[in-house]
Amino acid sequence: MDLGFTDAQLAFRDEVRAFLASSLTERLRQGAALTSGVFAEPDIAREWQAILDARGWLVYHWPQAAGGPGWSPLQRWIFEKECALAGAPALPGMGLKLVGPVLYTFASEDQKAHYLPRLRSAEHVWAQGFSEPGSGSDLASLRTRASREGDEYIVSGHKIWTTQAQFANQIFALVRTDPTVKPQKGISFLLIDMASPGISVQPILSASGDHELNEVFFDEVRVPVANRVGEEGQGWPIAKFLLENERGGSSFGPQLMADLARLRDASGPWTGEIAERGKRLRLEAEALEMTELRTLIEIEAGGATSLRSLTTKLVASEIRQGIDLLAVDAFGMAGLQLPTERPFYETQAPSAFGSPQAQIAAARYLNSRSWSIFGGTSEIQLTIIAKAALGL
């Protein structure tokens, strides 16, 4: 297989590089580099989102009919790689990557007209209301109820591990609208205004000190039936569609290699065990990148998605955790700092012992423990691989 780029693809890469060189400010680079969690702080994310939207590249992974630029899978990969190399902030995925595709695929025309422009402008900031206490990997067992009264649903229940709900003004949620049928058949997909009476948010602080997660409580919250996406009882297939976007389609390899290179530059020369671990992680990240690239080239040529794509999230989680553990060890005593203040950049930053990169090492290590949990636990991923790829 020829893994080389065409002249047109190289020209596109150069266009992306030129854009990043002129538009990605040092403030945005620093904010991204000194973020301990998966998601950028809201001020950094919104600023970068506005820049990309003005260029027409914000929803680069959306089809042209939905307002995207119409890029091929390989173009999207090139863009993500160049963003990783340039140190761009992560975009808010709950809206752009998860609910956005649900809306342009399943929503009514009125819903699309209302929600999609507000998503792109960041007027709407989204959270995902899926997991519940006792309903994580077994999502079909969820118990949040939505009882219909005329043109409204009355929603009561409890969602957990709700990422960045403290910043969100909208939440998309799976709710049980019919408890009498098979669990998967009785679930519907609702769009809920977080300002609705009866909604409360409680923070969950991670071991790293980051506040990314929350509990969200619904106490007889009134939601218009017009805010249901799809038909009543169609929530399960919509959720499966959404989870496929969450678990795949990202360019993990380039981001991991870029982070590893930045760690090496920040922590000084590596020798002995540290150097050997760094080399091994680099080879693993390169192999992952080639796996992603081979799969995309096959898709570009009209082939079906390879079963090897099922492994990318699992492998990426292991490499991510390996890099963050390496950082703690490479920075030595300076890598054991764990301040509770956030963010780590600009005037709000806590005082650092050594470099700012050393200051965030322990927080990143603890935060990345969640990589083998979110988006499908590693155990779930292994089960999917065993069934789909190995026939077990």
Secondary structure, 3 states (H helix, E strand, C coil): CCCCCCHHHHHHHHHHHHHHHHHCCHHHHHHHHCCCCCCCCHHHHHHHHHHHHHHCCCCCCCCHHHCCCCCCHHHHHHHHHHHHHHCCCCCCHHHHHHHHHHHHHHCCHHHHHHHHHHHHHCCCCEEEECCECCECCCHHHCCCEEEEECCEEEEEEEECCCCCCCCCCEEEEEEECCCCCCHHHHEEEEEEECCCCCEEEEEECCCCCCCCEEEEEEEEEEEEHHHEECCCCCHHHHHHHHHHHHHCCCCHHHHHHHHHHHHHHHHCCCCHHHHHHHHHHHHHHHHHHHHHHHHHHHHHCCCCCCHHHHHHHHHHHHHHHHHHHHHHHHHHHHHHCCCCCCCCCHHHCCCCCCCHHHHCHHHHHHHHHHHHCCCCCHHHHHHHHHHHCCCC
